[in-house]
Amino acid sequence: VLILGISGSPRKGANTDFCVQEALKTARAEGAETEFISLAGLNVAPCSACDICEEIDQCSIDDDMGRIYPLLDKCAGLIVGSPVYMVGLTAQLKAFMDRSVLEKRNGFRMSNKPGGAIAVAARRNGGLEITIQEIHAWMLDQDMLVVGDGPPYSHMGGTVVAYKPGEAEGDDWGLETVRGVGRRVATVARLLGAKYK
Ligand SMILES: Cc1cc2nc3c(=O)[nH]c(=O)nc-3n(C[C@H](O)[C@H](O)[C@H](O)COP(=O)(O)O)c2cc1C
């Protein structure tokens, strides 16, 4: 059973990629299998509102989203991370979210999957929790089960303060919340019947 992690940063291998992978590491420690997708370098166009996915289970846009849909179907839990841009999530992640309407319109295939959010910002008050709420709102729209970072403190999810690539590795407190998200998503997926090795 798979826990999928998606990073919405356009900077490959930078802070958000690192944090989502760190959360997946914890999910693996719980016994889950994991897969990681960085939207950096991928071509995921915004939804064009052609609405063909209301008629058939297919998107009219032929791009990298085509190989993400099957992973959304397959995963038992999802971790989504975004850098904070102008106090919100990135355009790259929003394009992915809008295109994921295919899942909703064709049988709510994300229903009941646990989902956790991670945000990375340069400043402590730069919009971390707002960005997490935006990700949570998308998860609720997909009828997913939103989880946070769990005990011992349990707040909204993974919040990391980092500006230049590599700085996330220095935010020990933030990385604890990130690991908590991985643990929560894997644990709740198991409670819902996911079988790990
Ligand atoms: C266009 C843009 C807007 C940004 N807006 C914010 C912001 O509103 N608040 C903040 O704290 N940091 C902001 N940042 C900083 C990023 O969130 C920060 O550099 C983060 O580590 C980027 O994640 P990445 O390394 O995964 O790309 C912004 C960066 C860019 C490029």
The ligand as a Gaussian input file, in Angstrom:
#p B3LYP/6-31G(d) Opt

LIG

0 1
 C        7.444000      34.382000      -5.568000
 C        7.814000      34.041000      -4.153000
 C        6.977000      34.461000      -3.147000
 C        7.277000      34.169000      -1.824000
 N        6.392000      34.563000      -0.847000
 C        6.663000      34.285000       0.440000
 C        5.739000      34.667000       1.459000
 O        4.667000      35.212000       1.205000
 N        6.061000      34.391000       2.739000
 C        7.242000      33.781000       3.088000
 O        7.509000      33.596000       4.274000
 N        8.130000      33.363000       2.122000
 C        7.861000      33.587000       0.817000
 N        8.739000      33.157000      -0.169000
 C        9.914000      32.342000       0.210000
 C        9.706000      30.838000       0.005000
 O        8.551000      30.384000       0.638000
 C       10.921000      30.070000       0.549000
 O       12.085000      30.455000      -0.162000
 C       10.777000      28.564000       0.504000
 O       11.872000      27.966000       1.160000
 C       10.704000      28.049000      -0.921000
 O       10.576000      26.647000      -0.932000
 P       11.470000      25.727000      -1.914000
 O       12.875000      25.810000      -1.403000
 O       10.897000      24.378000      -1.769000
 O       11.320000      26.259000      -3.283000
 C        8.459000      33.447000      -1.501000
 C        9.300000      33.030000      -2.539000
 C        8.993000      33.322000      -3.851000
 C        9.894000      32.853000      -4.956000

